[in-house]
Amino acid sequence: MKVLVIGAGVAGTAAAWAAARASAEVVVVHDRAGASALGSGAADFDPWERARAPHELGAEEAEHLRALGYVAGSEPCLLATSAGLLRPARARDGALLDLAELGGRRIAVAELVRDDWDAPLLAHALSETAWAKRTGTRFEPRALELDAERALPAYDFAARFEDEAELEKLGAELAKAGGGADAWLLGPWLGTKPGVAEALRKRVELPLGEALSLPGGAAGARFEAARDALLSERSIQVRRARVERVSASTAVLEGGEELAVDRVVLALGGVLAGGIVLDPARPDHPGGAGLRPSLDAPVVLELDGLPVDAVSTLHGVDLASHGVELLERVGIAVSGAAARGAPGIFVAGDAVADRPRTWLRALASGLAAGRAAAT
């Protein structure tokens, strides 16, 4: 069984991993970074603002999370943003600091001269949160004597500490400035590859970790590095290319090359990643703005349980009635993991219609699509 997975975000990676575990020959084709590369390091099954009870992770989900360097306990973790907000999450990048375990403690906030990090303001904001007041948790800025290169992009600053000598300097500064503190909160600086946080923790006795990354930061880069290592470990072929047309048995790449396959998993992403395209209204495009998959495939787009054509007007997609939020709900119609009416084609992640666009939903749907495609 040869399975083609189109897309290499959270969903595509999970699909490829699950199909390979089921003994399928797997090829992953992807073009450019998608929404997964913009991740903050927090992972949820439902949007965190509306989540009620924690989602119970299955054994396969938990194993795949660990392989990507993510941590999930029996209860949600509590994470800090660089803007001074706290948010719960079902799982986290292992480099992040889980504050849920540190209630009532004194937490040092690393102070460096950087344009994207204000430790005194952050410490004050976090100390004023309802959680900090309820638990008696204190946040205090602690100055580090490091050359922070204030305007260096966050990605490059995080990559700097992959160098052993630079990491040694950081560890020494944390040890020197950590007197009286129970933990360290750092910015999203602990490497663009997995392993830097663990190496630093061996040098510093106190618990430590990052705040959440901004889009395009260290957490997204670490996901991509972990993904590449995971796919390589499973001997999964990966190709950088753009797919123009697909059926259950053939994929046509940009330039005309054809790939013969037995099953296909579409993990294209949604509108944000470009997997679903919003064609703008223009004089040479009659019918107004329209939605379509980014490749030619025998699938149907759906919104709120109806084909996209049914929620459109003569002037195109009816954004006035359905709101801009429809761009987060539109996707490919499915029955289970299979594309509706398209035998041999399966769908995962943000490409699926009417499902929350969350990290763990993408992972779970990817695992399901990969298993289904391999059987």
C-alpha positions as CSV (number, residue, x, y, z in Angstrom):
1,M,0.0,0.0,0.0
2,K,1.5,3.3,-1.1
3,V,0.0,6.4,0.7
4,L,0.6,9.9,-0.4
5,V,0.3,12.6,2.3
6,I,0.0,16.2,1.0
7,G,1.1,18.6,3.7
8,A,3.6,18.3,6.5
9,G,2.1,20.3,9.4
10,V,0.7,18.7,12.6
11,A,-2.0,16.7,10.7
12,G,0.2,15.6,7.8
13,T,3.0,14.5,10.1
14,A,0.6,12.5,12.2
15,A,-1.0,10.9,9.1
16,A,2.4,9.9,7.7
17,W,3.5,8.5,11.1
18,A,0.3,6.5,11.5
19,A,0.3,5.1,8.0
20,A,4.0,4.1,8.3
21,R,3.2,2.3,11.6
22,A,0.5,0.4,9.7
23,S,3.3,-0.8,7.3
24,A,2.3,1.4,4.4
25,E,4.9,2.9,2.1
26,V,4.5,6.7,2.7
27,V,5.5,9.7,0.7
28,V,5.0,13.2,2.0
29,V,4.8,16.1,-0.4
30,H,4.8,19.6,0.9
31,D,5.6,23.0,-0.5
32,R,6.0,25.7,2.2
33,A,5.5,26.3,5.9
34,G,1.9,26.3,7.0
35,A,0.0,27.2,10.2
36,S,1.8,24.6,12.3
37,A,5.1,26.4,11.8
38,L,3.5,29.5,13.3
39,G,2.6,27.6,16.5
40,S,3.1,29.1,20.0
41,G,4.0,25.9,21.8
42,A,0.5,25.4,23.3
43,A,-1.6,22.5,22.1
44,D,-5.4,22.3,22.7
45,F,-8.2,20.0,21.5
46,D,-10.9,22.7,21.8
47,P,-10.3,26.4,21.7
48,W,-8.9,27.1,25.1
49,E,-11.3,30.0,25.8
50,R,-14.2,27.5,25.5
51,A,-12.6,24.3,26.8
52,R,-14.4,22.6,29.7
53,A,-13.2,19.2,30.8
54,P,-9.6,18.2,29.6
55,H,-9.6,16.0,26.5
56,E,-8.5,12.5,27.4
57,L,-5.5,11.6,25.2
58,G,-5.4,8.1,23.7
59,A,-2.2,6.1,23.9
60,E,-1.4,6.8,20.2
61,E,-2.0,10.5,20.6
62,A,0.2,10.6,23.7
63,E,3.0,8.7,22.0
64,H,3.0,10.9,19.0
65,L,3.0,14.0,21.1
66,R,6.1,12.8,23.0
67,A,7.8,12.1,19.7
68,L,7.3,15.7,18.8
69,G,8.8,16.9,22.1
70,Y,5.4,17.9,23.6
71,V,4.3,17.2,27.2
72,A,0.8,16.4,28.4
73,G,-0.1,15.6,31.9
74,S,-3.4,14.4,33.4
75,E,-4.4,18.1,34.0
76,P,-4.1,21.2,31.8
77,C,-0.9,23.2,32.1
78,L,-0.7,26.9,32.6
79,L,1.4,29.0,30.2
80,A,2.5,32.7,30.1
81,T,2.5,34.9,27.1
82,S,5.1,37.7,26.5
83,A,2.2,40.2,26.9
84,G,1.6,39.2,30.5
85,L,-1.4,36.9,30.1
86,L,-1.9,33.4,31.4
87,R,-3.7,30.6,29.4
88,P,-4.3,27.0,30.1
89,A,-3.4,24.3,27.5
90,R,-3.9,20.6,27.2
91,A,-0.3,20.0,26.2
92,R,2.8,22.1,25.6
93,D,6.2,22.2,23.9
94,G,8.6,20.7,26.5
95,A,10.7,23.9,26.5
96,L,7.9,25.9,28.0
97,L,7.4,26.6,31.7
98,D,4.3,25.0,33.2
99,L,3.2,27.5,35.9
100,A,0.4,25.2,37.1
101,E,3.1,23.3,39.2
102,L,4.5,26.5,40.7
103,G,1.6,28.2,42.5
104,G,2.7,30.1,45.5
105,R,6.3,30.3,44.4
106,R,8.7,33.1,43.5
107,I,9.4,33.1,39.8
108,A,12.3,35.0,38.3
109,V,11.6,36.6,34.9
110,A,14.8,36.9,32.9
111,E,15.6,40.5,32.1
112,L,17.5,41.3,28.9
113,V,17.6,44.4,26.8
114,R,15.5,43.3,23.9
115,D,12.9,45.1,21.8
116,D,10.5,42.1,22.1
117,W,10.8,41.4,25.8
118,D,10.0,43.7,28.8
119,A,10.7,41.7,31.9
120,P,9.7,44.4,34.5
121,L,6.3,45.0,32.7
122,L,5.8,41.2,32.2
123,A,6.5,40.4,35.9
124,H,4.1,43.1,37.0
125,A,1.4,42.0,34.7
126,L,1.7,38.3,35.6
127,S,1.7,39.2,39.3
128,E,-1.6,41.0,38.8
129,T,-3.4,38.0,37.2
130,A,-6.2,36.4,39.2
131,W,-4.3,33.1,39.4
132,A,-1.2,34.8,40.8
133,K,-3.2,36.6,43.5
134,R,-5.2,33.5,44.4
135,T,-2.2,31.3,44.7
136,G,0.2,33.9,46.2
137,T,2.6,33.5,43.2
138,R,5.2,36.3,42.8
139,F,7.0,37.2,39.6
140,E,10.2,39.3,39.8
141,P,12.5,40.6,37.1
142,R,16.1,39.4,37.4
143,A,18.8,41.1,35.2
144,L,21.1,38.9,33.2
145,E,24.5,40.1,32.1
146,L,24.3,38.9,28.5
147,D,24.7,40.6,25.2
148,A,21.1,40.2,24.0
149,E,21.4,42.1,20.7
150,R,18.1,43.9,21.2
151,A,17.0,44.0,17.6
152,L,18.1,40.5,16.7
153,P,15.0,38.5,15.4
154,A,13.6,36.1,18.0
155,Y,14.3,33.1,15.7
156,D,18.0,34.0,15.4
157,F,18.3,34.8,19.1
158,A,16.9,31.3,20.0
159,A,19.3,29.7,17.5
160,R,22.2,31.4,19.3
161,F,21.8,29.1,22.4
162,E,22.2,26.0,20.3
163,D,25.9,26.8,20.6
164,E,27.4,25.1,23.6
165,A,29.5,28.1,24.7
166,E,26.5,30.5,24.6
167,L,24.3,28.0,26.5
168,E,27.0,27.7,29.1
169,K,27.0,31.5,29.5
170,L,23.2,31.6,29.9
171,G,23.3,28.8,32.5
172,A,26.0,30.6,34.5
173,E,24.0,33.8,34.5
174,L,20.8,32.0,35.6
175,A,22.7,30.3,38.4
176,K,24.2,33.6,39.5
177,A,21.0,35.7,39.4
178,G,18.6,33.1,40.7
179,G,19.1,33.5,44.5
180,G,15.8,33.2,46.4
181,A,13.8,32.3,43.2
182,D,12.0,29.0,42.8
183,A,11.9,29.0,39.0
184,W,12.9,30.9,35.9
185,L,10.7,32.2,33.2
186,L,12.5,33.0,30.0
187,G,11.5,34.3,26.6
188,P,11.1,32.0,23.6
189,W,14.9,31.7,23.3
190,L,15.7,28.0,24.0
191,G,16.7,26.9,20.5
192,T,15.1,26.3,17.2
193,K,15.8,22.6,17.6
194,P,14.6,20.3,20.4
195,G,17.0,19.6,23.3
196,V,18.3,23.1,24.2
197,A,15.9,23.5,27.2
198,E,16.8,20.0,28.5
199,A,20.5,20.8,28.2
200,L,20.0,24.1,30.1
201,R,18.0,22.4,32.9
202,K,21.0,20.2,33.6
203,R,23.1,23.3,34.2
204,V,20.5,25.1,36.5
205,E,19.0,23.5,39.6
206,L,15.7,25.5,39.4
207,P,12.8,24.7,37.1
208,L,12.9,26.8,34.0
209,G,11.2,27.3,30.7
210,E,9.9,29.7,28.1
211,A,6.9,31.9,27.6
212,L,4.8,31.2,24.5
213,S,6.3,32.0,21.2
214,L,4.9,34.5,18.8
215,P,4.1,33.3,15.3
216,G,7.2,32.4,13.4
217,G,9.2,31.9,16.6
218,A,11.1,29.2,18.3
219,A,8.2,26.8,19.1
220,G,7.2,26.5,15.4
221,A,10.8,25.9,14.4
222,R,11.2,23.2,17.0
223,F,8.1,21.5,15.7
224,E,9.5,21.4,12.1
225,A,12.8,20.1,13.4
226,A,11.1,17.4,15.4
227,R,8.9,16.5,12.4
228,D,11.8,16.1,10.1
229,A,13.6,13.8,12.6
230,L,10.4,11.8,13.1
231,L,9.8,11.3,9.4
232,S,13.4,10.4,8.8
233,E,13.4,7.9,11.7
234,R,10.4,6.1,10.0
235,S,12.2,6.2,6.6
236,I,9.3,8.2,5.1
237,Q,10.2,9.9,1.8
238,V,9.7,13.6,1.9
239,R,9.6,15.8,-1.2
240,R,9.4,19.6,-1.5
241,A,7.0,20.2,-4.4
242,R,3.6,21.6,-5.2
243,V,0.8,19.3,-6.1
244,E,-1.5,20.6,-8.8
245,R,-4.0,17.7,-9.3
246,V,-4.8,14.6,-7.4
247,S,-7.0,11.5,-7.6
248,A,-7.1,8.3,-5.5
249,S,-4.4,6.8,-7.7
250,T,-2.4,9.7,-9.1
251,A,-0.9,13.0,-8.1
252,V,0.4,15.5,-10.6
253,L,3.2,17.8,-9.4
254,E,4.0,21.2,-10.6
255,G,5.9,20.7,-13.8
256,G,3.9,17.7,-14.9
257,E,5.6,14.8,-12.9
258,E,3.1,12.1,-12.0
259,L,3.2,9.9,-8.8
260,A,1.3,6.6,-8.8
261,V,-0.2,5.9,-5.4
262,D,-2.9,3.8,-3.8
263,R,-4.4,6.3,-1.3
264,V,-4.1,10.0,-0.6
265,V,-4.3,12.0,2.6
266,L,-5.1,15.7,2.1
267,A,-3.5,17.6,5.0
268,L,-3.4,20.9,3.1
269,G,-4.4,23.2,5.9
270,G,-7.3,25.7,5.8
271,V,-7.5,29.2,4.5
272,L,-4.7,30.5,6.7
273,A,-2.2,27.9,5.3
274,G,-3.5,28.3,1.7
275,G,-5.0,24.8,1.5
276,I,-8.4,26.5,0.9
277,V,-8.1,29.5,-1.4
278,L,-10.4,32.5,-1.4
279,D,-10.4,33.9,-4.9
280,P,-11.2,37.6,-4.7
281,A,-13.9,39.2,-6.8
282,R,-12.4,40.9,-9.9
283,P,-13.6,41.9,-13.4
284,D,-12.2,38.8,-15.1
285,H,-13.6,36.5,-12.4
286,P,-17.4,36.4,-12.7
287,G,-19.5,35.4,-9.8
288,G,-17.7,37.3,-7.1
289,A,-15.4,35.9,-4.4
290,G,-15.2,32.1,-4.3
291,L,-13.7,29.3,-2.3
292,R,-11.8,26.3,-3.7
293,P,-9.2,23.8,-2.7
294,S,-5.6,24.8,-3.6
295,L,-5.3,21.8,-5.9
296,D,-7.6,20.1,-8.3
297,A,-9.3,17.2,-6.5
298,P,-12.7,15.4,-6.6
299,V,-13.8,16.8,-3.3
300,V,-16.6,19.0,-2.1
301,L,-16.2,22.1,0.1
302,E,-18.6,22.4,2.9
303,L,-19.6,25.1,5.5
304,D,-22.0,24.5,8.4
305,G,-23.1,21.2,6.9
306,L,-23.9,22.6,3.5
307,P,-22.0,22.6,0.2
308,V,-20.2,26.0,-0.2
309,D,-22.4,26.6,-3.3
310,A,-25.4,26.6,-1.1
311,V,-24.2,29.3,1.2
312,S,-23.1,31.5,-1.7
313,T,-25.0,34.1,-3.8
314,L,-24.8,35.2,-7.4
315,H,-22.1,37.6,-6.1
316,G,-20.0,34.9,-4.5
317,V,-19.5,33.7,-1.0
318,D,-21.9,35.5,1.3
319,L,-19.5,36.9,3.9
320,A,-22.1,39.5,5.0
321,S,-24.5,36.7,6.3
322,H,-22.0,34.2,7.5
323,G,-19.3,36.5,8.8
324,V,-15.5,36.4,8.3
325,E,-15.5,33.6,10.8
326,L,-16.6,31.3,8.0
327,L,-13.0,31.3,6.8
328,E,-12.2,29.2,10.0
329,R,-15.0,26.7,9.3
330,V,-15.0,26.1,5.6
331,G,-13.3,22.9,4.5
332,I,-13.6,19.6,2.7
333,A,-16.7,17.5,3.5
334,V,-15.8,14.2,5.1
335,S,-17.4,11.0,6.3
336,G,-15.2,9.9,9.2
337,A,-11.7,10.4,7.9
338,A,-12.6,9.9,4.2
339,A,-13.4,12.7,1.7
340,R,-17.1,12.4,1.0
341,G,-17.8,10.9,-2.4
342,A,-14.1,10.5,-3.2
343,P,-13.0,6.9,-2.6
344,G,-9.3,6.5,-1.7
345,I,-9.0,10.1,-0.5
346,F,-8.8,11.1,3.1
347,V,-8.7,14.4,4.8
348,A,-7.0,15.7,8.0
349,G,-6.4,18.8,10.0
350,D,-7.6,22.3,9.1
351,A,-8.7,21.1,5.7
352,V,-11.7,19.3,7.3
353,A,-14.9,21.3,7.3
354,D,-16.6,22.6,10.5
355,R,-14.0,21.5,13.1
356,P,-12.1,23.7,15.5
357,R,-8.7,24.7,14.1
358,T,-6.7,23.4,17.0
359,W,-3.3,21.6,17.3
360,L,-4.7,18.4,19.0
361,R,-7.7,18.2,16.7
362,A,-5.3,18.3,13.7
363,L,-3.1,15.6,15.3
364,A,-6.0,13.3,16.1
365,S,-7.5,13.7,12.7
366,G,-4.1,13.1,11.1
367,L,-3.7,9.8,13.0
368,A,-7.2,8.7,12.0
369,A,-6.7,9.6,8.4
370,G,-3.3,7.8,8.3
371,R,-4.7,4.7,9.8
372,A,-7.6,4.6,7.5
373,A,-5.5,5.3,4.4
374,A,-3.2,2.4,5.2
375,T,-5.9,-0.2,5.6
